[in-house]
Amino acid sequence: MLTRQQKQEEVEALRTKLANASTLVAVDFRGLTVDDANALRGKLRQAGGKQIEYRVAKNTLLRIATQGTPLAPIDKHLAGPTAVAIAYEEPAALAKVLVAFAKEHEKFKIKGGVVDGQPADLAMISALATLPGKRELRGMLAGTLQSPLRNLAGTLQSLLGNLRNALEQRQQKLEAS
């Protein structure tokens, strides 16, 4: 049993963590073994490093910590044993790991969450998991920006080659006559 002081400290620690969070997803972890929970933590760490976190906290303390913040809509998902996954930057990476883990482990259930201040149900989180991550989007953008430049360079090179061929033919014609 936590003392009042410990509860206040826990709420402050949660508020500090959640102040920088862009995404908060509530999950039901009943039936998971310790090894399963550690495997999930490892996968989340691998996907986002220090930008993704998974923790178990008391529902009432989470409720208090999210009051008056953009993450307040998580309140309706805080019933029964709940753990929260927190993403500080990339919500798609968090969603991909959670959805894949839920497919692998029947007992692991995604309750819902909040993404950029908007309530998110399981369908939205599943849809978010299908989106490309930041790295993939950056790669796609770089490819899109490079494509016209590559095309222009190829066109200019072709034109210069044609001009050189025409000048060589003219030179040969003048030398022949």
C-alpha positions in Angstrom: 0.0 0.0 0.0 1.4 3.4 -1.0 1.4 6.2 1.5 -0.1 9.6 0.5 3.3 11.0 0.0 4.4 8.2 -2.3 1.2 8.6 -4.3 1.9 12.3 -4.7 5.4 11.6 -5.8 4.2 9.0 -8.3 1.6 11.4 -9.7 4.3 14.1 -10.2 6.6 11.6 -11.8 3.8 10.6 -14.2 3.0 14.2 -15.0 6.6 14.9 -15.8 6.7 12.0 -18.2 3.4 12.7 -19.8 4.1 16.4 -20.3 6.3 15.5 -23.2 4.2 12.6 -24.5 2.6 12.8 -27.9 0.8 9.4 -27.6 -0.5 7.4 -24.7 -2.0 3.9 -25.2 -3.7 1.9 -22.4 -3.4 -1.9 -22.6 -4.8 -4.8 -20.6 -1.8 -7.0 -19.7 -3.7 -9.7 -17.7 -2.4 -13.1 -18.4 1.0 -12.0 -19.6 4.0 -13.6 -18.0 7.0 -11.6 -16.8 9.0 -12.9 -19.8 6.2 -11.6 -22.1 6.2 -8.2 -20.5 10.0 -8.0 -20.7 9.8 -9.1 -24.4 7.4 -6.2 -25.0 9.6 -3.7 -23.3 12.5 -4.9 -25.4 10.6 -4.6 -28.6 9.4 -1.1 -27.6 13.0 -0.1 -26.7 14.2 -1.5 -30.0 11.6 0.4 -32.0 11.9 3.8 -30.3 14.9 3.8 -27.9 14.2 6.2 -25.1 11.3 7.7 -27.1 9.0 4.9 -26.1 8.2 3.7 -22.6 5.9 1.0 -21.1 4.9 1.1 -17.5 2.2 -0.2 -15.1 0.6 2.5 -12.9 -2.5 2.7 -10.8 -5.6 3.9 -12.7 -6.4 6.6 -10.2 -2.9 8.0 -10.2 -2.9 8.0 -14.1 -6.3 9.7 -14.0 -5.0 12.4 -11.7 -1.8 12.8 -13.7 -3.6 13.3 -17.0 -6.3 15.7 -15.7 -6.2 19.1 -17.5 -3.8 17.8 -20.1 -4.3 16.8 -23.8 -4.0 13.2 -22.6 -7.1 13.4 -20.4 -9.3 11.4 -22.8 -7.4 8.3 -21.8 -9.6 8.3 -18.7 -12.3 6.2 -20.2 -9.8 3.4 -20.8 -8.6 3.2 -17.3 -10.5 0.3 -15.9 -9.1 -3.0 -14.6 -5.4 -3.8 -14.7 -3.9 -1.2 -17.0 -0.4 -0.5 -18.3 0.4 2.4 -20.5 2.7 2.7 -23.4 4.0 6.3 -23.9 5.6 7.6 -27.1 7.3 11.0 -27.0 7.9 11.4 -30.7 6.7 8.7 -33.2 3.3 7.3 -32.6 3.5 4.9 -35.6 6.4 3.0 -34.1 4.6 2.5 -30.8 1.4 1.4 -32.6 3.3 -1.1 -34.8 4.9 -2.8 -31.8 1.7 -2.9 -29.8 -0.5 -4.2 -32.6 2.0 -6.9 -33.6 2.4 -7.9 -30.0 -1.4 -8.1 -29.5 -1.5 -10.5 -32.6 1.1 -12.7 -31.1 -0.4 -12.7 -27.5 -4.1 -13.3 -27.3 -4.3 -12.1 -23.7 -2.7 -8.7 -24.4 -5.5 -6.3 -25.3 -5.2 -2.7 -26.5 -7.9 -0.7 -24.8 -7.5 2.7 -26.5 -5.4 5.8 -26.2 -4.8 9.4 -27.1 -2.7 10.5 -30.2 -1.8 14.1 -30.4 -4.6 15.1 -28.0 -7.3 13.1 -29.9 -9.0 10.0 -28.5 -7.9 6.9 -30.4 -9.8 3.5 -30.4 -8.3 0.2 -31.4 -9.2 0.8 -35.1 -7.3 4.1 -35.2 -4.3 2.6 -33.4 -4.3 -0.3 -35.9 -4.5 2.1 -38.8 -1.7 4.1 -37.3 0.4 0.9 -37.2 0.1 0.6 -41.0 1.6 4.1 -41.6 5.3 4.4 -42.4 7.5 5.6 -39.7 9.6 8.8 -39.6 12.6 7.2 -41.2 10.5 5.7 -44.1 8.8 9.0 -44.6 12.1 10.9 -44.7 13.4 8.4 -47.3 10.3 8.8 -49.4 10.6 12.6 -49.3 14.3 12.4 -50.2 13.5 10.2 -53.1 10.7 12.5 -54.2 12.9 15.5 -54.1 15.8 13.8 -55.9 13.7 12.4 -58.7 13.2 15.7 -60.6 16.8 16.6 -60.2 17.9 13.2 -61.6 15.5 13.6 -64.5 16.8 17.1 -65.2 20.4 15.9 -65.1 19.6 13.1 -67.5 17.9 15.4 -69.9 20.7 17.9 -69.9 23.3 15.2 -70.4 21.3 13.8 -73.3 20.9 17.3 -74.9 24.7 17.9 -74.5 25.4 14.5 -76.1 23.1 15.3 -79.0 24.8 18.7 -79.5 28.2 17.2 -79.4 27.2 14.6 -82.0 25.7 17.3 -84.3 28.9 19.4 -84.0 31.1 16.3 -84.8 28.9 15.5 -87.8 29.2 19.1 -89.0 33.0 19.1 -88.5 33.2 15.8 -90.5 31.1 17.3 -93.3 33.2 20.4 -93.5 36.4 18.4 -93.5 35.1 16.2 -96.3 34.2 19.1 -98.6 
